[in-house]
Amino acid sequence: MIVKRPSPTRPVPASREPGLIRIADFEFSVTAARLRRPIGFKGASISEKWDCCVSFTGATGCRGTAHGGYVVLWADDRVFRAHSECGGNALMTAVTEFGLQCARRVKFRTPLELQDRILGEVHEYACAITRLPDLNPAFTLNALVPVDHAAWLLFAQERGLGTFDEFVAAGGGPHLPARHTSVGCIPLLSYNSTPAEMRRLAAAGHFIFKISLGARGGPAEMLAADKQRLALVHEAIGGTATPHTPDGRIRYYLDANGRYRSRAQVEELLAFAEARGLLRQIALFEEPFAEPRTESLAGLPVIFAADECLHSAKDLRSILDAGFRAVTVKPAAKGLSATLRMIREAMRHGAMALVSDSSCPPAMLDWNKNVAARLPALPGLKFAVMEMNGHQNYAQWDRLLAQHPDAGRPWHRPARGIFRLPPAFYRGGGGIFASSRARP
């Protein structure tokens, strides 16, 4: 399915206020991408991915093009469960369209300012059409990703900024301290991943694996299934050797997607992991609890990371007080503006940050990679890592990669589970500017 929506109105005249950017015209298209198989998490699964593309033309004639991708089940599973899969994606598409109309009415100096001007109004609209007054803001941020990224690229064109570092600095983002020459890829082991697939990924050089927990069913049934899942994964690949960790053993990154209900459940799972000899290989445990959070995770022997529960940077202090020590950031699912704000707040409080994926296509993966390459490595790892699972899930991943306007560059495909990032990656923005120059 392809829906292409050019702006129906005439271009807006250039602003007479110097330094302000105004969107004169836009284009918006949506494509339903076929997946190899359903992706299971949060006790449910998605069978297709709606990807979209937004192009902004500024009043000066400059242009910025960016992509987005909808993950309704991740953003707010209540919307997903209340509608057909198509219906949930259609609601998010409507939020993107409304965000475009709001953005077109605003004159702004930086993309951060644009988001501040429109986010509240767009979220009110999203709450209204989903009939959820407490809709997770991740839903609105997910819908606004192509709007946000197109604004960043239009801003770069208008200001003559040619690198990722230049436009982040000019746009008011934080200084990102690292410059890694390698970034490790974290594949996803979803509910449907088989032991044979796990072994193939380990043999290909991957050394940290994200494991979807929070199985279907009630609390007792879920916990029993999660234990069985951990045991299966560890039996399949737990003994794999790697040169990228101090003890030479691979690492696990658990993600419960808010399905656990108490600290006691988390403790029971970790006790099981210790009894099976895999506790020391758990690098992270992401989002065990759904909201509201009433119990602390302080004192438990793994690093806990927050994701969907972080509605804004202001939430971080309470998350850290609850025993979390890390945050996952999602440029491809929440946008660069929200990501930069979260990283700034995480650094201020001494929390760790890493980039997590949302099954994004190659053009969106560029944004994740640019952020991941600039974040400090996690404890016990020799360089930065980022989740990447689009290549596992898109039925036509190789075709999408070949269509990338910057295809063929060495950092577009991992080798032995690692992206190699030469100086040219940093000089050229790692592909985001090439994607912007391409027509949608």
NUBARO-23332 format. One record per residue (C-alpha): residue in one letter; residue number from 0; z, y, x. Coordinates in nm, 4 decimals. Each point is the difference from the previous one (the first is absolute). Example, Ala and Ser with C-alpha at 12.3 -4.5 7.8 and 13.67 -1.06 7.14 Angstrom:
<rs>
   code   pos          w          v          u
      A     0     0.7800    -0.4500     1.2300
      S     1    -0.0660     0.3440     0.1370
</rs>
This chain:
<rs>
   code   pos          w          v          u
      M     0     0.0000     0.0000     0.0000
      I     1    -0.0934     0.3431     0.1322
      V     2     0.0947     0.3238    -0.1707
      K     3    -0.1248     0.3202     0.1589
      R     4     0.1375     0.3291    -0.1222
      P     5    -0.1506     0.3188     0.1439
      S     6     0.1789     0.3213    -0.0783
      P     7    -0.1317     0.1167    -0.3385
      T     8     0.0519     0.3685     0.0618
      R     9    -0.1754     0.2561     0.2130
      P    10     0.1235     0.0671     0.3560
      V    11     0.2772     0.2549     0.0331
      P    12    -0.0813     0.3127     0.2057
      A    13     0.1556     0.0246     0.3456
      S    14     0.3486     0.1449     0.0125
      R    15     0.0333     0.3553     0.1236
      E    16     0.3471    -0.0747     0.1359
      P    17    -0.0366    -0.0839     0.3719
      G    18     0.1560    -0.3246     0.1170
      L    19    -0.0027    -0.1615    -0.3438
      I    20    -0.2036    -0.3100    -0.0813
      R    21    -0.1527    -0.0469    -0.3416
      I    22    -0.1743    -0.3102    -0.1288
      A    23    -0.3327     0.1110    -0.1405
      D    24    -0.1250    -0.3404    -0.1116
      F    25     0.0948    -0.3664     0.0075
      E    26    -0.1359    -0.3505    -0.0529
      F    27     0.2009    -0.3052    -0.1035
      S    28    -0.1086    -0.3653    -0.0165
      V    29     0.1809    -0.3288    -0.0657
      T    30    -0.1023    -0.3537     0.0949
      A    31     0.1675    -0.3282    -0.0924
      A    32     0.0054    -0.2152     0.3139
      R    33     0.0067    -0.3780    -0.0248
      L    34     0.2860    -0.1814     0.1734
      R    35    -0.0201    -0.3427     0.1581
      R    36     0.2921    -0.1127    -0.2146
      P    37     0.2919     0.1623    -0.1868
      I    38     0.2590     0.1787     0.2142
      G    39     0.3497    -0.0995    -0.1079
      F    40     0.3105     0.2190     0.0312
      K    41     0.2768     0.1384    -0.2243
      G    42    -0.0105    -0.3201    -0.1991
      A    43    -0.3601     0.0685    -0.1139
      S    44    -0.3467     0.0340     0.1521
      I    45    -0.3085     0.2208     0.0038
      S    46    -0.3507    -0.1435    -0.0219
      E    47    -0.2106     0.3036     0.0926
      K    48     0.0370     0.3299     0.1818
      W    49    -0.1295     0.3318    -0.1336
      D    50    -0.1122     0.2181     0.2897
      C    51    -0.1022     0.3609    -0.0465
      C    52    -0.1605     0.2834     0.1914
      V    53     0.0485     0.3768    -0.0288
      S    54    -0.2124     0.2715     0.1597
      F    55     0.1075     0.3641     0.0067
      T    56    -0.2394     0.2841     0.0746
      G    57     0.1763     0.3186     0.0995
      A    58    -0.1070     0.3487    -0.0974
      T    59    -0.1312     0.0433     0.3561
      G    60    -0.2237    -0.3055    -0.0316
      C    61     0.2202    -0.2300     0.2119
      R    62     0.0492    -0.3507    -0.1300
      G    63     0.2661    -0.2703     0.0177
      T    64    -0.0410    -0.3561    -0.1277
      A    65     0.2792    -0.2562    -0.0251
      H    66     0.0771    -0.3327    -0.1646
      G    67     0.2874    -0.1357    -0.2064
      G    68     0.1077    -0.3320    -0.1455
      Y    69     0.2135    -0.0804    -0.3037
      V    70     0.2922    -0.2462     0.0150
      V    71     0.1668     0.0329    -0.3399
      L    72     0.2204    -0.3090     0.0416
      W    73     0.1497     0.1431     0.3201
      A    74     0.0295     0.3585    -0.1285
      D    75     0.1831    -0.0828    -0.3252
      D    76    -0.0074    -0.3571    -0.1234
      R    77     0.0987     0.1090    -0.3531
      V    78    -0.3410     0.1639    -0.0413
      F    79    -0.1692    -0.3123     0.1327
      R    80     0.1881    -0.2326    -0.2354
      A    81    -0.0495     0.2226    -0.3066
      H    82    -0.3802     0.0091     0.0286
      S    83    -0.2951    -0.2104     0.0984
      E    84    -0.0825     0.0241     0.3688
      C    85    -0.3027     0.2118    -0.0903
      G    86     0.2133     0.2194    -0.2249
      G    87     0.2564     0.0725     0.2698
      N    88    -0.2733     0.0953     0.2456
      A    89    -0.1661     0.2177    -0.2638
      L    90     0.3261     0.1910    -0.0488
      M    91     0.0215     0.0651     0.3721
      T    92    -0.3638     0.1116     0.0021
      A    93     0.0843     0.2541    -0.2712
      V    94     0.2850     0.1335     0.2150
      T    95    -0.2394     0.0460     0.2944
      E    96    -0.2434     0.1902    -0.2246
      F    97     0.2803     0.2228    -0.1276
      G    98     0.1124     0.0626     0.3592
      L    99    -0.3524     0.1065     0.0915
      Q   100    -0.0083     0.2490    -0.2850
      C   101     0.3384     0.1407     0.1069
      A   102    -0.1057     0.0230     0.3661
      R   103    -0.3135     0.1887    -0.0955
      R   104     0.2067     0.2774    -0.1540
      V   105     0.2124     0.0543     0.3127
      K   106    -0.0601     0.2085     0.3104
      F   107     0.1914    -0.1411     0.2953
      R   108     0.0565     0.0470     0.3717
      T   109     0.0905    -0.3590     0.0891
      P   110    -0.0222    -0.3381    -0.1758
      L   111     0.3813    -0.0142    -0.0077
      E   112    -0.0026     0.3217    -0.2005
      L   113    -0.2641    -0.1400    -0.2347
      Q   114     0.2130    -0.3074    -0.0698
      D   115     0.3051     0.2165    -0.0669
      R   116    -0.2013     0.2019    -0.2508
      I   117    -0.1403    -0.2904    -0.2028
      L   118     0.2313    -0.3014     0.0367
      G   119     0.2502     0.0956    -0.2690
      E   120    -0.2672     0.0690    -0.2626
      V   121    -0.1940    -0.3159     0.0854
      H   122     0.3126    -0.2146    -0.0152
      E   123     0.0885     0.1405    -0.3436
      Y   124    -0.3468    -0.1003    -0.1158
      A   125     0.0408    -0.3490     0.1497
      C   126     0.3350    -0.0428    -0.1782
      A   127    -0.1620     0.1059    -0.3276
      I   128    -0.2996    -0.2344     0.0086
      T   129     0.2052    -0.2995     0.1171
      R   130     0.2764     0.0852    -0.2520
      L   131     0.2582    -0.0405     0.2763
      P   132     0.2130     0.3137     0.0466
      D   133     0.1550    -0.1622     0.3089
      L   134    -0.3328    -0.1165     0.1464
      N   135     0.0304    -0.0755     0.3708
      P   136    -0.1500     0.2971     0.1898
      A   137    -0.1781    -0.2575     0.2194
      F   138    -0.2407    -0.0443    -0.2929
      T   139    -0.1010     0.3666     0.0096
      L   140    -0.0136     0.0132     0.3790
      N   141    -0.2221    -0.3103     0.0046
      A   142    -0.2399     0.1665    -0.2439
      L   143    -0.0079     0.3187     0.2106
      V   144    -0.0799    -0.1627     0.3373
      P   145    -0.3751     0.0836    -0.0059
      V   146     0.0810     0.3536    -0.1182
      D   147     0.2496     0.0489     0.2818
      H   148    -0.2211    -0.1449     0.2726
      A   149    -0.3114     0.1865    -0.1129
      A   150     0.2087     0.3185     0.0144
      W   151     0.1082    -0.0799     0.3580
      L   152    -0.3593    -0.0557     0.1079
      L   153    -0.1226     0.3140    -0.1776
      F   154     0.2843     0.1893     0.1713
      A   155    -0.1123    -0.1394     0.3382
      Q   156    -0.3599     0.1075    -0.0629
      E   157     0.0980     0.3477    -0.1181
      R   158     0.2246     0.0535     0.3025
      G   159    -0.2316    -0.1616     0.2569
      L   160     0.2517    -0.2702     0.0940
      G   161    -0.1522    -0.3087     0.1611
      T   162     0.2889    -0.2415     0.0553
      F   163     0.2741    -0.1575    -0.2059
      D   164     0.2692     0.1617     0.2175
      E   165    -0.1548     0.3440    -0.0434
      F   166    -0.0124    -0.0047    -0.3764
      V   167     0.3468    -0.1536    -0.0395
      A   168     0.1453     0.2740     0.2217
      A   169    -0.1975     0.2768    -0.1737
      G   170     0.0947    -0.1373    -0.3419
      G   171     0.3729     0.0137     0.0699
      G   172     0.0602    -0.3697     0.0601
      P   173     0.2580    -0.1322     0.2500
      H   174    -0.0793    -0.0788     0.3607
      L   175    -0.0686    -0.3735     0.0164
      P   176     0.1424    -0.1051     0.3369
      A   177    -0.1892    -0.3117     0.1122
      R   178    -0.3536    -0.0704     0.1260
      H   179    -0.0356    -0.3761     0.0087
      T   180    -0.2968    -0.1689     0.1621
      S   181     0.0643    -0.3068    -0.2179
      V   182     0.1106    -0.0484    -0.3614
      G   183     0.0836    -0.3471    -0.1278
      C   184    -0.1278    -0.1165    -0.3409
      I   185     0.2436    -0.1497    -0.2506
      P   186    -0.1779    -0.2379    -0.2394
      L   187     0.1414    -0.0714    -0.3446
      L   188     0.1186    -0.3442    -0.1076
      S   189    -0.0095     0.0336    -0.3784
      Y   190     0.1085    -0.2616    -0.2533
      N   191    -0.3421    -0.1635     0.0292
      S   192    -0.0234    -0.0222     0.3808
      T   193    -0.0257    -0.3616     0.1152
      P   194     0.1504    -0.1545     0.3165
      A   195    -0.3542    -0.0458     0.1325
      E   196    -0.0679     0.3731    -0.0391
      M   197     0.3312     0.0847     0.1660
      R   198    -0.0877    -0.2173     0.2983
      R   199    -0.3456     0.1590     0.0282
      L   200     0.1533     0.3489     0.0068
      A   201     0.2538    -0.1035     0.2642
      A   202    -0.2729    -0.1646     0.2080
      A   203    -0.2001     0.3253    -0.0221
      G   204     0.2778     0.1806     0.1889
      H   205     0.2064     0.1610    -0.2790
      F   206     0.3652     0.0143     0.0953
      I   207     0.1768     0.1608    -0.2976
      F   208    -0.0565    -0.1101    -0.3605
      K   209     0.0898     0.1704    -0.3272
      I   210     0.1300    -0.2535    -0.2527
      S   211    -0.0012     0.0805    -0.3717
      L   212     0.3262    -0.1156    -0.1563
      G   213     0.1441     0.0648    -0.3476
      A   214    -0.1667    -0.2987    -0.1634
      R   215    -0.0568    -0.0307    -0.3731
      G   216     0.2886    -0.1023    -0.2238
      G   217     0.3652     0.0887    -0.0468
      P   218     0.2413     0.0797     0.2853
      A   219     0.0958    -0.3605     0.0830
      E   220    -0.3568    -0.1273    -0.0301
      M   221    -0.1285     0.2883     0.2130
      L   222     0.2543    -0.0528     0.2767
      A   223    -0.0688    -0.3734     0.0155
      A   224    -0.3746     0.0644     0.0229
      D   225     0.0483     0.2652     0.2683
      K   226     0.2039    -0.2396     0.2127
      Q   227    -0.2683    -0.2614    -0.0373
      R   228    -0.2646     0.2570     0.0934
      L   229     0.1834     0.1054     0.3164
      A   230     0.0457    -0.3608     0.1037
      L   231    -0.3707    -0.0692    -0.0575
      V   232    -0.1093     0.3001     0.2073
      H   233     0.2397    -0.0807     0.2830
      E   234    -0.1081    -0.3624     0.0094
      A   235    -0.3662     0.1048     0.0157
      I   236     0.0144     0.2730     0.2664
      G   237     0.3596     0.0572     0.1118
      G   238    -0.0485    -0.1621     0.3375
      T   239    -0.3117     0.2012     0.0901
      A   240     0.0281     0.1643     0.3415
      T   241    -0.0928     0.3664     0.0544
      P   242     0.0073     0.2305     0.3039
      H   243     0.0849     0.3016    -0.2176
      T   244     0.3728    -0.0577    -0.0677
      P   245     0.2881    -0.0294     0.2488
      D   246     0.0810    -0.3624    -0.0915
      G   247    -0.3632    -0.1052    -0.0353
      R   248     0.0381    -0.0894    -0.3687
      I   249    -0.1816     0.1460    -0.2983
      R   250     0.1758     0.2287    -0.2497
      Y   251     0.0324     0.0047    -0.3791
      Y   252    -0.0066     0.3061    -0.2245
      L   253     0.1424    -0.0858    -0.3415
      D   254    -0.0900     0.1996    -0.3117
      A   255     0.1867    -0.0690    -0.3249
      N   256    -0.1643     0.2918    -0.1878
      G   257     0.3253     0.0872    -0.1766
      R   258     0.0464    -0.3426    -0.1624
      Y   259     0.3533    -0.0687     0.1274
      R   260     0.2955     0.1016    -0.2130
      S   261     0.3040    -0.0172     0.2297
      R   262     0.1178     0.0011     0.3580
      A   263     0.1266    -0.3553    -0.0572
      Q   264    -0.3576    -0.1198    -0.0564
      V   265    -0.1137     0.1687     0.3217
      E   266     0.2922    -0.1523     0.1906
      E   267    -0.0846    -0.3453    -0.1336
      L   268    -0.3617     0.0307     0.1122
      L   269     0.1046     0.1173     0.3476
      A   270     0.2557    -0.2817     0.0278
      F   271    -0.2797    -0.2436    -0.0824
      A   272    -0.2178     0.1616     0.2693
      E   273     0.2787    -0.0353     0.2548
      A   274     0.0568    -0.3645    -0.0901
      R   275    -0.3722    -0.0673     0.0480
      G   276    -0.0043     0.1805     0.3373
      L   277    -0.2304     0.2850    -0.0995
      L   278     0.2398     0.2918    -0.0525
      R   279    -0.0623     0.1446     0.3469
      Q   280    -0.3712     0.0094    -0.0719
      I   281     0.0397     0.2304    -0.3019
      A   282    -0.1063     0.3433     0.1216
      L   283     0.0282     0.1787    -0.3378
      F   284     0.1039    -0.0572    -0.3599
      E   285    -0.1756     0.2452    -0.2322
      E   286     0.1126     0.1221    -0.3406
      P   287     0.2355    -0.2786    -0.1153
      F   288     0.1383     0.1928    -0.3003
      A   289    -0.1517     0.1576    -0.3056
      E   290     0.1388     0.3322    -0.1132
      P   291     0.2660     0.1111    -0.0637
      R   292     0.1659    -0.1192     0.3222
      T   293     0.3718    -0.0665    -0.0346
      E   294     0.0824    -0.2131     0.3047
      S   295    -0.0138     0.0786     0.3702
      L   296    -0.1817    -0.2192     0.2507
      A   297     0.2007     0.1342     0.2937
      G   298     0.1190    -0.2592     0.2496
      L   299    -0.2635    -0.2640    -0.0719
      P   300    -0.1792    -0.1396     0.3081
      V   301    -0.3548     0.1268    -0.0636
      I   302    -0.1712     0.3383    -0.0222
      F   303    -0.0627     0.1027    -0.3617
      A   304    -0.2949     0.2237    -0.0864
      A   305    -0.0595     0.2098    -0.3121
      D   306    -0.3337     0.0444    -0.1767
      E   307    -0.0512     0.0566    -0.3764
      C   308     0.3528     0.1366    -0.0471
      L   309    -0.0815     0.2966     0.2233
      H   310    -0.1377     0.2455    -0.2536
      S   311     0.0192     0.2914     0.2438
      A   312     0.1417     0.0920     0.3395
      K   313     0.3140     0.1260    -0.1755
      D   314     0.0896    -0.3584    -0.0956
      L   315     0.0286    -0.1173     0.3599
      R   316     0.3611     0.1016     0.0604
      S   317     0.1310    -0.2174    -0.2852
      I   318    -0.2188    -0.2894     0.1140
      L   319     0.1473     0.0125     0.3493
      D   320     0.3505     0.0182    -0.1440
      A   321    -0.0778    -0.3256    -0.1846
      G   322    -0.0627    -0.1834     0.3279
      F   323    -0.3735     0.0471     0.0482
      R   324    -0.1155     0.0840     0.3533
      A   325    -0.3765     0.0243    -0.0440
      V   326    -0.2646     0.1310    -0.2372
      T   327    -0.3498    -0.1218    -0.0616
      V   328    -0.2609     0.2716    -0.0336
      K   329    -0.3299    -0.0484    -0.1790
      P   330    -0.2669     0.2602     0.0761
      A   331    -0.2498    -0.2106    -0.1975
      A   332     0.2314    -0.0408    -0.3014
      K   333     0.2044     0.3225    -0.0127
      G   334    -0.2203     0.2380     0.2005
      L   335     0.0313     0.1751     0.3344
      S   336     0.2003     0.2948    -0.1371
      A   337     0.2777    -0.2199    -0.1421
      T   338    -0.0128    -0.2171     0.3139
      L   339     0.0453     0.2919     0.2390
      R   340     0.2936     0.1316    -0.2002
      M   341     0.1657    -0.3424     0.0028
      I   342    -0.0517    -0.0423     0.3743
      R   343     0.1470     0.3435     0.0677
      E   344     0.3101    -0.0867    -0.2011
      A   345     0.0288    -0.3456     0.1572
      M   346    -0.0117     0.1465     0.3500
      R   347     0.2592     0.2604    -0.0952
      H   348     0.2413    -0.2741    -0.1090
      G   349    -0.0784    -0.2419     0.2832
      A   350    -0.1696    -0.2570    -0.2266
      M   351    -0.2933    -0.2168     0.1044
      A   352    -0.3409     0.0214    -0.1665
      L   353    -0.2953    -0.2351    -0.0151
      V   354    -0.3292    -0.0058    -0.1889
      S   355    -0.0444    -0.2448    -0.2869
      D   356    -0.3284    -0.0902    -0.1672
      S   357    -0.1132    -0.0186    -0.3617
      S   358    -0.3118    -0.2155     0.0499
      C   359    -0.2057     0.3039     0.0882
      P   360    -0.3693    -0.0032     0.0997
      P   361    -0.1149     0.0963     0.3529
      A   362    -0.0433     0.3727    -0.0722
      M   363     0.3631     0.0249    -0.1150
      L   364     0.1247    -0.2204     0.2819
      D   365    -0.0974     0.2827     0.2381
      W   366     0.2821     0.2143    -0.1435
      N   367     0.2575    -0.2768     0.0410
      K   368    -0.1121    -0.0627     0.3564
      N   369     0.0183     0.3668     0.0998
      V   370     0.3617     0.0216    -0.1172
      A   371     0.1078    -0.3396     0.1378
      A   372    -0.1416     0.0814     0.3430
      R   373     0.2332     0.2991     0.0230
      L   374     0.3303    -0.1600    -0.1087
      P   375     0.2558    -0.1569     0.2357
      A   376     0.0047    -0.3793     0.0278
      L   377     0.2592    -0.1942    -0.1959
      P   378     0.2944    -0.1547     0.1893
      G   379    -0.1003    -0.3216     0.1725
      L   380    -0.3731     0.0750    -0.0064
      K   381    -0.2035     0.1226     0.2937
      F   382    -0.2268     0.2357    -0.1962
      A   383    -0.0527     0.1349    -0.3508
      V   384    -0.1003    -0.2207    -0.2912
      M   385    -0.1492     0.0597    -0.3441
      E   386    -0.0638    -0.2211    -0.2985
      M   387    -0.3663    -0.0816    -0.0621
      N   388    -0.1065    -0.2380    -0.2742
      G   389    -0.3287     0.1343    -0.1363
      H   390    -0.1949    -0.2425     0.2185
      Q   391     0.1925    -0.2868    -0.1618
      N   392    -0.0598     0.1123    -0.3570
      Y   393    -0.3351     0.1792    -0.0415
      A   394    -0.2794    -0.2437    -0.0823
      Q   395    -0.2537     0.2178     0.1866
      W   396     0.2140     0.1350     0.2845
      D   397    -0.2678    -0.0469     0.2689
      R   398    -0.2543     0.1889    -0.2119
      L   399     0.2458     0.2848    -0.0567
      L   400     0.0737     0.0146     0.3716
      A   401    -0.3709     0.0050     0.0867
      Q   402    -0.0538     0.2876    -0.2457
      H   403     0.2639     0.2166     0.1683
      P   404    -0.1845     0.3004     0.1532
      D   405     0.1913    -0.0574     0.3254
      A   406    -0.0567    -0.3779     0.0025
      G   407    -0.0235    -0.1716     0.3351
      R   408     0.2713     0.2024     0.1699
      P   409     0.2475    -0.2261     0.1832
      W   410     0.3020     0.1010    -0.2096
      H   411    -0.1465    -0.1100    -0.3335
      R   412     0.0593    -0.3715     0.0560
      P   413     0.3192    -0.1486     0.1454
      A   414    -0.0230    -0.2386     0.2946
      R   415     0.2679    -0.2694     0.0240
      G   416     0.1927     0.1788    -0.2751
      I   417    -0.0036     0.3379     0.1756
      F   418    -0.1972     0.3233    -0.0431
      R   419    -0.0893     0.1445     0.3405
      L   420    -0.0011     0.3798    -0.0061
      P   421    -0.1830     0.1688     0.2889
      P   422     0.0067     0.3788     0.0548
      A   423    -0.3123     0.0335    -0.2159
      F   424     0.2055    -0.1147    -0.3008
      Y   425     0.2277     0.3019     0.0356
      R   426    -0.2838     0.2413     0.0768
      G   427    -0.1955    -0.0931    -0.3133
      G   428     0.2682    -0.0575    -0.2597
      G   429    -0.0551    -0.3753    -0.0045
      G   430    -0.2723     0.0140    -0.2660
      I   431     0.1399     0.2367    -0.2637
      F   432    -0.2400     0.2815     0.0845
      A   433    -0.2986    -0.2381     0.0000
      S   434     0.1048    -0.1210    -0.3460
      S   435     0.0198     0.3583    -0.1213
      R   436    -0.3542     0.0724     0.1147
      A   437    -0.1339    -0.2947    -0.1992
      R   438    -0.1184     0.0590    -0.3541
      P   439     0.2069    -0.1727    -0.2725
</rs>
